[in-house]
């Protein structure tokens, strides 16, 4: 997949590297600001149950 992306980017090696960094930044930004805030209420991170472990 990464080779396919690399081959389809226009320009020389430096331009491709810059475009790759830009694509990575965009993907990280979308994950950070869109996907993770949307998924956070649906995940059970705040449903914590502490069991006493039996006899005390």
QUIFENKA-V703442 format. One record per backbone hydrogen bond with DSSP energy under -0.5 kcal/mol. CO is the residue of the C=O (numbers start at 1). NH is the residue of the N-H. E is the energy in kcal/mol with one decimal. If there is no record, write none. Layout:
# QUIFENKA-V703442
co-><CO	CO>
nh-><NH	NH>
e-><E	E>
This chain:
# QUIFENKA-V703442
co-><1	2	3	4	5	6	12	13	14	15	16	17	18	19	20	21	22	23	24	25	26	27	28	29	30	30	31	34	35	36	37	39	39	40	43	43	44	46	49	53>
nh-><5	6	7	8	9	9	16	17	18	19	20	21	22	23	24	25	26	27	28	29	30	31	32	33	34	35	36	38	39	40	41	42	43	43	45	46	47	48	51	55>
e-><-2.3	-2.5	-2.6	-1.4	-0.8	-0.6	-2.5	-2.5	-2.1	-2.5	-2.5	-2.2	-2.1	-2.5	-2.4	-2.3	-2.3	-2.5	-2.5	-2.4	-2.5	-2.3	-2.7	-2.7	-2.0	-1.9	-2.7	-1.5	-2.4	-2.0	-0.6	-0.9	-0.7	-0.9	-0.6	-0.5	-0.7	-1.4	-0.6	-0.6>
